[in-house]
């Protein structure tokens, strides 16, 4: 599920706040490892 959420975030279908808290840190780690740390923060409009 971690990779699924990371992929959805990359495709802009979800953001980090949509990830269940239990998986959020793991998803952040995957995004950082992929060179996308900017996606670990929720955008402020």
Order of alpha helices (4+ residues) and beta strands (2+ residues): alpha-alpha
